[in-house]
Amino acid sequence: MQQRVLRPDGPLPSDRPHPADWLHFAAEVDGEVIGACSVGPSVWEHPQWMVLVAPQWQIRSMAVLPDHRGGVGSMLLHAAVTAARQAGAGGFWADARVAALGLYERAGWQVVGPDWVKPGVGPHRYVVLPPPTPR
Ligand SMILES: CC(C)(COP(=O)(O)OP(=O)(O)OC[C@H]1O[C@@H](n2cnc3c(N)ncnc32)[C@H](O)[C@@H]1OP(=O)(O)O)[C@@H](O)C(=O)NCCC(=O)NCCS
């Protein structure tokens, strides 16, 4: 499902499989997976834009089938961040398509660094979510 939504023309040469220790979340309707995202430990390599508490975790492969969009992406993001925090995640980061920035910003993520283009996909920005500040 993630491949169908994110890579309709097939994988890119730069695509890498998710490491074995990553967590995967799926939204299902009547037994069909209609949305998914993945999260796992991954070093943030741009501290010049935001210093993120280690261990840093990355969200990847966020995708919802077109007929089911409208809230599912936010639920997947919340589930992934919550589970990752329980597993010991510090700060989070993702490389987000520009069209999807609102999804992250509404969940409290911050857009950092300049626009950049992922070859074969299009314009991207980095988004980050620092850990909550202790009260
Ligand atoms: C991004 C995506 C997962 C959101 O799913 P969803 O169930 O609609 O999620 P939500 O309703 O919680 O969030 C809606 C946000 O998705 C983003 N969005 C809407 N249409 C989009 C599209 N065609 N492509 C990418 N992002 C989109 C917007 O940021 C929108 O927020 P806004 O209305 O404030 O601008 C879904 O649109 C999708 O699979 N898009 C194609 C793949 C993709 O771009 N994945 C993200 C890679 S970083």
The ligand as an SDF file (V2000), in Angstrom:
LIG
                    3D

 48 50  0  0  0  0  0  0  0  0999 V2000
   -0.2490   12.9400    3.5440 C   0  0  0  0  0  0  0  0  0  0  0  0
   -1.4040   11.9550    3.7430 C   0  0  0  0  0  0  0  0  0  0  0  0
   -0.8690   10.6980    4.4200 C   0  0  0  0  0  0  0  0  0  0  0  0
   -2.4290   12.6010    4.6810 C   0  0  0  0  0  0  0  0  0  0  0  0
   -3.4920   11.6820    4.9100 O   0  0  0  0  0  0  0  0  0  0  0  0
   -4.8920   12.2000    5.5350 P   0  0  0  0  0  0  0  0  0  0  0  0
   -5.6500   11.0310    6.0380 O   0  0  0  0  0  0  0  0  0  0  0  0
   -5.5740   13.0960    4.5950 O   0  0  0  0  0  0  0  0  0  0  0  0
   -4.3400   13.0310    6.7940 O   0  0  0  0  0  0  0  0  0  0  0  0
   -4.9520   14.2260    7.6240 P   0  0  0  0  0  0  0  0  0  0  0  0
   -6.3740   14.5060    7.2350 O   0  0  0  0  0  0  0  0  0  0  0  0
   -4.6940   13.9200    9.0410 O   0  0  0  0  0  0  0  0  0  0  0  0
   -4.0130   15.4240    7.1710 O   0  0  0  0  0  0  0  0  0  0  0  0
   -4.3440   16.2430    6.0690 C   0  0  0  0  0  0  0  0  0  0  0  0
   -3.0620   16.9010    5.5970 C   0  0  0  0  0  0  0  0  0  0  0  0
   -2.4500   16.0690    4.6120 O   0  0  0  0  0  0  0  0  0  0  0  0
   -1.7580   16.9020    3.6780 C   0  0  0  0  0  0  0  0  0  0  0  0
   -2.2320   16.5790    2.3390 N   0  0  0  0  0  0  0  0  0  0  0  0
   -3.4630   16.7360    1.8050 C   0  0  0  0  0  0  0  0  0  0  0  0
   -3.4760   16.2810    0.5430 N   0  0  0  0  0  0  0  0  0  0  0  0
   -2.2410   15.8170    0.2790 C   0  0  0  0  0  0  0  0  0  0  0  0
   -1.6320   15.2050   -0.8550 C   0  0  0  0  0  0  0  0  0  0  0  0
   -2.2970   14.9760   -1.9840 N   0  0  0  0  0  0  0  0  0  0  0  0
   -0.3370   14.8580   -0.7760 N   0  0  0  0  0  0  0  0  0  0  0  0
    0.3670   15.0720    0.3580 C   0  0  0  0  0  0  0  0  0  0  0  0
   -0.1710   15.6410    1.4750 N   0  0  0  0  0  0  0  0  0  0  0  0
   -1.4530   15.9980    1.4200 C   0  0  0  0  0  0  0  0  0  0  0  0
   -2.0360   18.3350    4.0470 C   0  0  0  0  0  0  0  0  0  0  0  0
   -0.9450   18.7710    4.8500 O   0  0  0  0  0  0  0  0  0  0  0  0
   -3.2780   18.2270    4.9000 C   0  0  0  0  0  0  0  0  0  0  0  0
   -3.3060   19.2430    5.8470 O   0  0  0  0  0  0  0  0  0  0  0  0
   -4.0090   20.6280    5.4950 P   0  0  0  0  0  0  0  0  0  0  0  0
   -5.3910   20.2740    5.0470 O   0  0  0  0  0  0  0  0  0  0  0  0
   -3.9460   21.3670    6.7680 O   0  0  0  0  0  0  0  0  0  0  0  0
   -3.1790   21.2160    4.4100 O   0  0  0  0  0  0  0  0  0  0  0  0
   -2.0880   11.6110    2.3950 C   0  0  0  0  0  0  0  0  0  0  0  0
   -2.5410   12.8010    1.7880 O   0  0  0  0  0  0  0  0  0  0  0  0
   -1.1860   10.8860    1.4100 C   0  0  0  0  0  0  0  0  0  0  0  0
   -1.0260    9.6600    1.4970 O   0  0  0  0  0  0  0  0  0  0  0  0
   -0.5900   11.6430    0.4820 N   0  0  0  0  0  0  0  0  0  0  0  0
    0.2560   11.0600   -0.5680 C   0  0  0  0  0  0  0  0  0  0  0  0
    1.5670   10.5390    0.0360 C   0  0  0  0  0  0  0  0  0  0  0  0
    2.2820   11.6060    0.8130 C   0  0  0  0  0  0  0  0  0  0  0  0
    2.4180   12.7410    0.3960 O   0  0  0  0  0  0  0  0  0  0  0  0
    2.7510   11.1940    2.0120 N   0  0  0  0  0  0  0  0  0  0  0  0
    3.4620   12.0770    2.8950 C   0  0  0  0  0  0  0  0  0  0  0  0
    4.9070   11.9910    2.6400 C   0  0  0  0  0  0  0  0  0  0  0  0
    5.7800   13.0900    3.7380 S   0  0  0  0  0  0  0  0  0  0  0  0
  1  2  1  0
  2  3  1  0
  2  4  1  0
  2 36  1  0
  4  5  1  0
  5  6  1  0
  6  7  2  0
  6  8  1  0
  6  9  1  0
  9 10  1  0
 10 11  2  0
 10 12  1  0
 10 13  1  0
 13 14  1  0
 14 15  1  0
 15 16  1  0
 15 30  1  0
 16 17  1  0
 17 18  1  0
 17 28  1  0
 18 19  1  0
 18 27  1  0
 19 20  2  0
 20 21  1  0
 21 22  1  0
 21 27  2  0
 22 23  1  0
 22 24  2  0
 24 25  1  0
 25 26  2  0
 26 27  1  0
 28 29  1  0
 28 30  1  0
 30 31  1  0
 31 32  1  0
 32 33  2  0
 32 34  1  0
 32 35  1  0
 36 37  1  0
 36 38  1  0
 38 39  2  0
 38 40  1  0
 40 41  1  0
 41 42  1  0
 42 43  1  0
 43 44  2  0
 43 45  1  0
 45 46  1  0
 46 47  1  0
 47 48  1  0
M  END
$$$$
